[in-house]
Amino acid sequence: MTEIQLHHSWKDVLQDEFDKDYMHQLKSFLVQQKKQGITVYPKGKEIFNALNSTPLDKVKAVIIGQDPYHGPNQAHGLCFSVKKDVKIPPSLRNIYKELHSDCQFEIPNHGNLQTWAAQGVLLLNSVLTVNQAQAGSHQKKGWEIFTDKVIAEINNRKKNVVYLLWGNYAQKKGQHIDQNNNLVLKAIHPSPLSAHRGFFGCRHFSQCNAYLVQNKIEAINWQLPLD
């Protein structure tokens, strides 16, 4: 994976990770999957899309997901986001519903969140790859160590970042964030199974922007292109 291009802001602080045993083992695992003819999502050039789309010095907010979507043409390296012309997943549809009630968000006909990433919203999955049709198939292979390091570097190097932690998994992932110098927002996961138990009405998006403005940081325009 060292041949994959990584934005210099991240490469400067993460380069040593690629020389560690866990990363060599992870690379071997991915190579083995390919040799077995297994389709892995997202494509290789999109595995680090979250980091390449949101440089470290530009991070304003962090949304943490679990692992990539495992259906064809869905995953492209940003959590909760899918490529255009792909059906909007249920959890993302619920995120849109909350945005609509919180920020007068007009719901688009696609699920591509690249516009958020470009504004400083790091859309980070804990696990960056998955086998087709096998949810969670790359968990505990090493990615979690890598993404823990990503979060630690943000926490160590930046202040006044908003962390949006939805569900127990994301909240555990973000348990070491400095809450004195950042805003940590917690809610239930937006999955249809749980969204009605506290995700709807959490108003995280307006709270995020209020905090950013309070700290003299430009607010995020959550509105996405409609098509």
N, C-alpha and C positions, 0 to 999 in steps of 0.2 A: 504493500500500500504506500510505500515511501515514494513511488513514482507519481502518485496522485497529487495534483497541485493543491496546496493549501495557502490561503491568504497569509501574507507575511506577518500580519499582526498576531495571528494564531500560531503560525509556524515558529515564531520567535520564542513562544512560551511552551509549546507542546512538542517541539522537535525531539527532546529526550525520550518522550513516551514511545516513539517508534523504534527505539533501540532496546526496549525492555522485553523480558521474556514473554509476558502476557500478550504483547502485540505480535511477536513472532508466532506464537501459538494461534492467535486469532487469524493471522494471515494464512497460516497453513490450513486452518479449518476452512477458510473461504476458498482457497485453491482446491481443496479436496471436494468441496461441494460442486465446484465447476467441473472437475474431472468426472464426477458421477453423473453429469448431465442435468444437475438440479438448477432450476432458474432461481436466481437470487435478486431480490429487490432492495433498494433501487439500483439502477445502472451504476457501474463503477464510478463514472464521472460525477454522479449526483450524491454519492455517499456522504460527502462533506459539504453538501449544499448549504446547510444551516450556517456553518462557519464561514464559508466563502461569500455568502450573501449578507452577513452581518459581521463586519470586522470588530475585533475586540474593543477598540477605542470608540466604536459607534453604538455599543450596546446600551439601550435604555430600559428594555424590559426583556424578561425571559419567561417563556412558556415551556413547560416540560411535559413531554409525552413519553410513552412507554416504548413501543417498537413500531417499525414502519407498517403501513398497510400491505397486505399480502396478495392483493388481487392485481391482475394485469393493468398496466398503465396508471396505477394509482400513486404509488410512492414516488416522490422526487426529492427526498432529503429534508423536508420541512415537516415538523410534527403537525398533525391534524389537517395538513394541506394535501390536496390531490391535483393532478394535472387537469387542465381545462378539457372539456368534452368528456369528463368522467363524472358519473353520478356523485352528488354531494353525500358524503357519509353521514350517518345519523348523528354522531357526536358533534360534527361540525355544523350540521343544521341547527342543533340546539345552541351552539355558540352564536350562530347568526341570530337566533330568536332573542337571546339575551342582549346582544348588541342592539337589536331593533328597539327593545324596550328601554335600554339604558342610554343609548346615544342617537336615537332616531336613525339608525343604520338602515339603509335600503338594501334588502337582501339580493345579492347577485345571482346569476344563473350558473355559477361555477364555484369550485372550491379551492381555487389557487390563491394562496396567501403570500405569494412572493412580494407583493407591494408592502406588506407589513415588515418583512425581513429587510427590505431596502431602507426602511425608516428607523431600524434599530431594534426590532423585535426579534430576539434570537429564538427560533422555533426548534428546540432541541429535543430529539428523542433520546432516551437513555440508551437504547440499543439502535445501532445505525443500519443494520441489515436484517433480512428475514428471507426464508425460503417461500417460494410461491405456495399459497394455500395452506401454510403451516404457521399459524400465529404463535409468536414466542419462540420460534425454532432456533434463534441465535442468542437467546438469553443465557447469561452466565458463561459466555465464551470469551469475555474480556472487554466488550464494549462499555459495560457499566463502569469499569475502572477508568477508562478513557474519558467518559463524559462526566464522571465525578471530578476529574482533574480540570476539565473545562469550567465547571461551575466554581471550583475552588479558585481558579485563576481570575475569574470575574470578581469573586468575592474579595480576593486579596488586592486587586488592582483598581477597582472602581467603587465609587459610592453613589448613592441616590439612584440605584437601579431598582426597578419594580419586578418582583418575582410573582408570577401568577401560578399557583400550585393547586391543581385540580385533582382531587382524589388522593387516597392514602399513598399510592405509589410515588406520585410527584412530591407529596409533602415529606415523605421519608428521604427522598433524593435531595431535597433542599433543607434538610434539618440543621446543617452547619452554617447556613447563611447568617451573616451579621445583621440582626434585625434592628440594631441601633442606628446603622448608617444606610439602611435600605428599607424599602417597603415590601413586606411579605404578605401577600393576599392568599388566603386559603378558602377553598370551597369544595363541595362534592364534585365528582367527575361529571362532565356533561353528557355521559352516556344516557340513552333513553331509559336504562334500568335505574338510574339514580338522579337524573337532572332535577326532577320535581322535589327532591329532598334537600334542596339548598343551592343548586347551581343557578336556577332561575331566580332572579332577584338579587344576586350577589353584587351586581353593579361594579364589577372589577374594572371594567374598561374606563368608566368615568373616574373612578378612584385613582386609577393609574395616571390618567392625564392631569388630574388635579394635583397629584403629588409631583409630577414632573414640572408643571408650571410653577408650583410653589418653590421648587429648587432651581428655577430659572433655566429649565431644560425644555426645548420645544416639544409640545404635545404630539402624540401620534394621531394621524388621521386614519381612523379605523375603517373608514369607507373604502371599499374595494371597487375597482372598475366593474360595471354591471354585467359586462360580457367580454 
